[in-house]
Amino acid sequence: MKNYSNEIEGQEEFYSKLGVSPAFKYNTDGVFKGCLYENKLNIDNINKVLFQAIKYCSRIREKGEKLPALILLNSLNTETAYIFNTERFKEQVEKLYLGAFSKDNDTFTTEIRPIVINYSRSEGLSKLLLYVEKNNYIKYNVDRTNILGLSRHFYKHNQNKDAFLYGINAEIRKPNILKDRILPYRNPDSNEFEDIMDCLNPSLLQREQGAYYTPVEYVKLMQKMLIQAINEIPSKKEYIVVDRCAGVGNLFDDLPDNIMKNCILSTIEPNEYLILRWKFGDKCAVIIPNTDALAFDIIPVERNGNTITNDLLREKINNDNCIVILVENPPYSEAGSGGSQITGRKENLWKKSFVFGEMKKEVKGSPLNELSNLFIWSGFKYYLRNNEDSFILFSPTKYWRNQNLVNRKYQDGFLCNRRHFHASQQSAIGCIWWKNINDERTQSLKLDVYDIKNNNYIRLSNPKSVIIKKAKSQLSDAYDRRPFDNDVVNRGLICEKDGSKYKDDKQLRVSPISNNNIIGYIQADSFSIDRKTCKLLRGAVYNGHGFYLRKDLCLDKIPLFVTSCFPYNKWWRADVYSKSNDGKGSFLKDKNFIKSCFLWTILTPNNKCRTIKSNKTTYKNELCFSKTGNKTYADEIIKKNTRNGTWSLTNDEKTIIKYWKDVLFEATKTKECNKIINYGLWQIKEEINIKISLGFNKKKKEIFAYKYPTLNTEIAKLENALKPYYAKEIEPKLFKYKLIK
């Protein structure tokens, strides 16, 4: 039995004993010959560690690397190895995994048993060597998730793209360079990769334009709507199909020639224009080259008497006998946003365009910050003239839900998973067919939900569809903006977004206020459900956009914060719902809802209130349950409402309060705990549940572990209990009271 204090020490001795020198790739503990290693000081849950290793195998496959045939899980202190054949987990390996690979592994189970070897003695070590010296790899399938990684390995030897992808002798069909890693690709053509091959080029274009590319499977669904729209056109009328941001034209792949001859395509990038010409030059009505310095000005209007677009397009738009169908997947970026897909010297160039100047005359506020809205607004403004005209649009749905940019008749539509658009995160993108008929009355849309699996679109069974509703009033309409005679302005606590004391290094956009009735500051602005606009701090956040939480209205206003914490744990919940004050405070009569919101707020780490000392004043955290003898506002509220019978705690609520006491008990045993102040869960996580260094790995990357494993375990137990409590007791009523729409 060993007694290693950290994994690095044990890992190095283990590899020395085996005589192996693994490569440390993709955050693994090492890959040597045909074996992937995952080392732990002690393995108490084999399946949990196995799933982490499977995720590493998935990453190796995604990168197009050789995939080890063995997975070796190593319990360093017990000197026990658990060996699995990777082939047995091929189905799991050929999936994509998001987030940290070391997390969310607890629920994985398998009936497959490992080979178990105790190598503490020479006979066990000799047996183990028989496995680790094998140089075997398994072959995997080629698909959209690994085609880019494989192409990069192939291009090291052969720069011919056709040799890699196309023809019966293509590398993916008859592997030679990649024969030690892939199975032959069986599809007769390579169409599924055509829309992704632009990613083989430098990604500067995508970063500058905010472009994302539409998966073939979603294109097929969209084209069904397009064909239906065309079939509804009266026989005596002609039509055109227009895409001003066609990219490489994958929205039009495989359309019949009789439709393609009516298509007018354009793109803002010269290389894409050449691809469009190569693919559709002899099929389209016209492909418009980019000759305008500000490429977003592709609209059929006149400026200073001169047309700024193609003559044929202008002629068709102005022809009352011609039906116009816009089909677009506009580039997306949010001006000035740190999370914008646009970077570099061209950022916000579109804000200098003629179209933007025209849009500003009619549209105000946040819709002006998004490039995609430029296409949406100008499409309806300048292209669609008749009731028979249509706009089939890929875009997040907020332009309709809460930006009021479109009020037209909904004809058909579905939801897509943004993850398949080469995006870093999963969320919902709508593909909606709008008829150019004014419709102010419709307040909800029902969209079918489609994901992609095995290169096919699939309609989800749960849910089959999602109801999207319009939201008119923001939560900020319910802010407490009351001034008090005893408010002391320009004094008080200012906080960073994590609840810590303001560091004076960013622009201050709020005037601090000091008053004994202030116990926090809530930021819940905008319609978007976004962690960036969800704050509960002890003092005002430096960038404002919130309100002071005062004792007399605390219970009435905390639901605004709780609403902002609405979880979108499934992709089809993200970018679908809006925060809303459309219920106009109807929740205030529901005492149980108020209780649930208050209790959840007191216990959640989303509540970032801390006890802070600033300018010789201690700002006590009042929104937490205190240690004995150091009562808080939260203690008083619970005591008062349970004693007078207003609130009755359920078994679930008693349980999460007990879990909190378990956390507090462990926290008070640490030397980091200040015994005289009140801690909420967030402050405990940030200041007490700290990590310590275990040393450095061979890549000189420092390795950390929690200093207090028992405390960390109790925190995890509480957080895991809070999630179902929110889902059961709070979430349904958010919809009922129109706090979420």
Beta strands, then each sheet from edge to edge (+ up, - down):
strand 1: 31-32
strand 2: 35-40
strand 3: 67-68
strand 4: 70-75
strand 5: 80-85
strand 6: 115-118
strand 7: 137-138
strand 8: 238-243
strand 9: 263-266
strand 10: 286-288
strand 11: 302-303
strand 12: 306-307
strand 13: 322-328
strand 14: 390-395
strand 15: 408-417
strand 16: 428-438
strand 17: 444-453
strand 18: 456-459
strand 19: 465-469
strand 20: 488-489
strand 21: 494-495
strand 22: 513-514
strand 23: 518-523
strand 24: 535-537
strand 25: 540-541
strand 26: 547-550
strand 27: 612-614
strand 28: 617-619
strand 29: 691-696
strand 30: 702-706
sheet 1: 1+ 2- 4- 5+ 6-
sheet 2: 3+ 7-
sheet 3: 10+ 9+ 8+ 13+ 14+ 16- 15+ 17+ 18-
sheet 4: 10+ 9+ 8+ 13+ 14+ 16- 15+ 17+ 19-
sheet 5: 11+ 12-
sheet 6: 20+ 22-
sheet 7: 21+ 25+
sheet 8: 24+ 23- 26+
sheet 9: 27+ 28-
sheet 10: 29+ 30-
end
